Amino acid sequence: MSALDIRTVVFAKHAQHVVLVHFPIAAFIVAVGFDCVAQWTKKPGIAAAAYFNFLVAAASTIPVIVTGLVAWQWALEGQRLKGILLLHLSLGAASSALIVTAWLIHWRQRGREAGLPVYRLPVEFGGVLLVALTAHLGGVLAGLT
């Protein structure tokens, strides 16, 4: 089996999840950064960049969740989760919920004259911390840390 063989990439039991998970992580963290800069500078272009990054992050959580569940079924044959893997799944679901919540907050205010609510910042920062913890546990499971 070669690392460049397409069958190795497509049919690996967990490869898709490991690859796809980086998209919502990066998009969400960048969106939070843009939102902070937009809050500070009051520039609508940066706020728009934050919104679209939140949108990409929220949308890309769907294939990440699906591939994570498929990897669980393939790699562990659906057996009961425990320990770090159960914690990773729980935190992943919570991270996805916070990413979608952050996007929904921005979506609801889009096009309105009223500014974004202040409570969005703790949601976003909490989301970054939760995403980081979830990613760390995923690295532990993959044997990277």
N, C-alpha and C positions, 0 to 999 in steps of 0.2 A: 504494500500500500504506500503510495506516494502522497506527500503533503499537497502536491499540486493537482492530484487527481480529483476531478469534480465530484465523483461518487463519495470520496472521503469527506468532502466539505458538506455536501447536501445530506448525506445519510448518517453522519455522526450523531450519536444519541443526544448530544447537548450543544453542539457547535452553534446552531442558529441562535439560541438564547444568549450564549456568551458573546456573540458578535452584536446582536441587536440591542442588547441592554445599554450599550454606550450612547445610543442616540437620545433616549429621553433623559439620561443623566446629564449629558453635555448641554442639551437644549434647555433643560430646566435651570441649571446653574447659570448659564449665560443669560437666560431670561431674567432671573433674579438680579443679576449684575446690571443688566440694562434698566430694569425697573428702578433700582437704587439710583443710578445715574440720572434717569428721567425725573425722578422725584427731586433730586438735587438741582438739576439744571433747568427743569420745566420745559424741555424741548420735546415737542410732539413726535418728531421723527424717531427719537430714541424710545419713547413710550410705544410707538408702533412696532419697533423691532422687538421690544419686550413681549408685546402681545403675540406676535407671530411665533416667537420662540416658545412661549407657553402653549400655543396651539400645536406646534410640532411635537413638543414634549408630551402633551396629553394624548395626541393621536398615536404616537409611537409606543405608548404604554400597552396598547392593545396587543400588537404582535409579541411584545416581550412577555406579557402574561401568558398568552397562548403557548409560546415556545417553552416557557418555564414549566407549564403544566404538562406539555408533551414530553419534555425531558424527564420529568418525574415519572411519568407512566412508562417511558421506554427504559430509562436507566434503572429504575427501582421496581419496575413492573407493578406500579400502583400500590406498593406496600405502604403501611402506615408511616407517616413522617414523625420524626422525633428529633430532639436536640437542636443543633445549629440549623439543620435543613428546615425544620418546622418554624424556627425563629426567622430564618431568611424569607420563607414564604409569607409569614404574617407581616413582617416589616415591608416586604415588597408590595403587598396589597395595600398597606397603610400609605406607603410612599406614592403609589399610583393614585390613591384617593386624594392625597394632598396636592399632587401635580394637577389633577383634574379640577380640584377645588380652586387652586390659584388661577387656572385658566378661566373658570366660570366667573370668578370675581371680576376679572378683566373684561370678559365678554359681556357681562351684564352692564358694565359702565361704558362700553364702547359707543361712541357717538352721542353720549349725553354730556351736558354742560357741567354737571356735578363731577367733582374729582373722584379719584379712586378712594375707597375707604381706608382708613389708617390701619384697621385690623388685618389688612392683607399682608403687611410686612411680617408680623409674627408667624402667619401661616406659611409664607414663603421661606423664612429663615428656619422654621421648624421642619419644613419640607427638605431643605438642603441638608440639615443634620440627619434626618431620617434616611434620606437617599444615601448619604455617606456611610451610615452604619449598615444599611442593607448591602451596599456595594462591598464594604469590608467583609461582611459575612460571606458574600458570594465569592470573594477572593480566597477566603479561608477554605470554602468548600472545593474550589478549583485547585487548591494547593499552591496558590500564589503568594500567600503570606504566612 
